[in-house]
Amino acid sequence: MSNWIINHGLSAFIVVVWMGINIFLFVHFYLFYDKGPQFEYTRELLGSALPWARAPAAVLNFNCMLILLPVCRNLLSLLRGSFMCCGRTMRKQLDKNLTFHKLVAYMIALMTAVHTVAHLLNVEWYSNSLEGRYGPLAGNLSMLDDSSELNTTYLNPVRSNTTTPTIFVFTTIAGLTGVVITLALILIITSSMEVIRRSYFEVFWYTHHLFIIFFAGLVFHGAGRIVRSQQVTDPPHDTSFCDEQPENWGKIPECPIPQFAGGFPQTWMWVIGPMIIYLCERLLRFIRYMQPVSYRKIVIRPSKVLELQLVKPGFKMEVGQYVFLNCPAISQLEWHPFTMTSAPEEDFFSVHIRSVGDWTEKLISMVENLPEGGQGPKMGVDGPFGTASEDVFDYEVSMLVGCGIGVTPFASILKSIWYKFKDSDPKLRTKRIYFYWLCRETHAFEWFADLLQVLEREMEERGLRDFLTYKLYLTGWDQSHADHAMVHFDKDTDIITGLKQKTHYGRPNWEREFEQVRQENPSSVVGTFLCGPQALAKDLENKCVKYSDVDPRRTKFYFNKENF
């Protein structure tokens, strides 16, 4: 439990606080509408469906306020980098922005379902009350009209026996915006499933922008003021005395005709702040898009990996950061994230793009068909944005784990280390790095092996052979690979990479690797960084918990994962 607290304690605390606020809002507003005397006559028409409709609405307001903030990347980067307003443990929470975004989305989906079902029942019961099915009191309340000078007498928004629940839903502001909001939310959530997002990214990308319609409908949803409460009159209308004699309303002083009014719409007050922040994000993105970007170098690497070296005026980056790229020749609207593989010390920034979808395939095809010496297509760049890898130099010891093209953030880190050693940077706190790279095919190693060879030579010349320990794993091998390796086992360099460190076949034994790191660094804080699949993330996260020690004099492991 202590090890778990070290790695997950703050995250769990934040989730508990968030869930506590949701529960408080639900219970508070449920009791408010279920017990409040101003809603006694409203409950006469609607029963328990009234609090079941309004309590989820309060929770929805809170979560709709939060849903945009985790995807305001510039805001998160500002909190993480420029202000340095929080420690390392707190900054780790910013790396879980998408996880929290999904969590909030699930709560919105659940509360929308409850809110919708309850209001559908409300409309049905409004209609039944008007027809007199629920007794004389409900019938009299439903017949109150707008004949008073205040024009606020009526309680039942269904004003005619010919108005069916279906007609009411599609002819009122609340009903029509509710249908639009619900349909938009269904499309957003269903297209966000991993199978859609990975196989049909464009569908996910375009459908996700229905959030604009969702928030527009949300702002106007309460303008219809469907749920109405009793207003204070002079003399006051005593519900406990008058509810049994509706025929005397307006005839005796104790029972004036009750007055009702809809509540003031509040949703816009919850969401206006995040909407303004997000609009600023989009404006900044547009400004960045308009800034010119030029190509310094274009290289087609093995395994259909495209390397773009780009130059943009005023562009500054840190290790492990990522940018969003837009190619108008392919799509005006699509932006895709790519981790930068260059170091901050270089006068350009580079990305390595693997062919994994329609957008990347089209971009690589366009570049392959360029005439010799020709410039690449126009490119828009948004960023850079901070990630977990920015904190790599805040740890004494770092474990870097990359899978396939997921090695890109660590390329930036290793390049930066090379420059720091070259310039004898006194600010370098890192004492040791363990680097693991898992690939399915041999060609994937080729574009990165050159950098490792330079680092290997640099460490040896400076007498720092133990500073960088790297292990390469070929996970997609067959017997011919193994036989070939056995024949050349006595060579000084690896037959695949040309490095002195031999390539391993299969997957790492993480139990053994973590135990080795713990033994070699008995009193260090170890940062474990992953850019790879979720299954491996869960495994490494569990190992960080298992091998951490609460004793401050012993080794602690902190898990960090790249999220896009």
Number of C-alpha atoms within 10 A of each C-alpha: 10 14 18 16 14 18 22 18 14 15 17 12 12 13 13 12 12 15 14 12 14 20 13 14 19 22 16 14 21 21 12 16 23 21 13 13 16 17 20 19 21 24 20 18 26 23 16 15 21 23 24 22 26 22 26 27 22 21 23 26 19 20 23 21 20 18 20 17 19 19 17 18 18 21 17 19 19 14 16 26 18 8 9 12 12 12 9 14 15 13 19 22 18 20 22 19 19 15 14 21 17 15 15 23 20 14 18 21 17 13 22 21 14 17 21 19 14 21 22 17 17 21 22 17 21 23 25 21 25 22 16 16 12 14 12 15 20 25 21 15 24 25 20 19 15 13 10 12 7 10 12 19 21 22 27 26 19 23 17 12 10 10 13 14 20 12 11 20 19 14 13 16 18 20 24 15 25 23 15 16 21 17 13 21 22 12 15 22 16 15 21 19 11 12 11 14 15 14 13 14 20 20 15 21 18 13 18 18 12 17 16 12 14 19 19 15 21 21 18 16 24 22 18 17 15 21 20 21 21 22 16 13 13 8 10 14 22 15 17 9 10 19 19 11 12 17 13 15 17 13 11 10 13 17 21 18 21 23 21 25 18 17 14 11 14 14 22 18 11 17 21 14 13 17 17 11 16 19 13 15 17 14 12 15 17 14 11 16 17 13 14 13 16 16 19 14 15 18 13 16 17 14 15 15 20 21 19 21 20 18 17 16 10 6 13 13 20 22 29 27 27 24 21 17 18 21 18 14 12 16 11 10 11 16 19 16 17 21 28 27 27 28 25 21 16 12 13 20 23 23 23 22 22 19 16 12 13 13 19 17 14 14 18 18 12 14 18 15 10 12 9 7 8 11 14 19 16 14 18 21 24 22 21 21 23 26 28 26 26 17 21 24 19 16 20 18 23 26 24 23 24 22 18 17 19 21 24 25 30 27 22 24 25 21 21 20 20 18 16 15 15 11 9 10 11 8 8 13 13 15 16 18 23 18 20 19 21 26 23 15 14 18 14 20 22 15 17 14 15 14 14 20 16 13 19 21 15 16 17 12 10 10 10 14 14 13 16 18 14 19 16 21 22 23 16 14 15 10 8 9 14 12 11 11 19 10 9 12 13 9 12 12 15 16 15 16 22 17 18 14 17 20 21 15 18 15 13 17 8 12 12 10 14 19 13 12 20 20 11 11 18 13 16 20 21 25 24 24 26 28 24 19 13 11 9 14 19 12 11 23 22 15 20 23 21 17 16 22 18 14 10 10 11 14 20 25 27 23 22 25 22 22 14 14
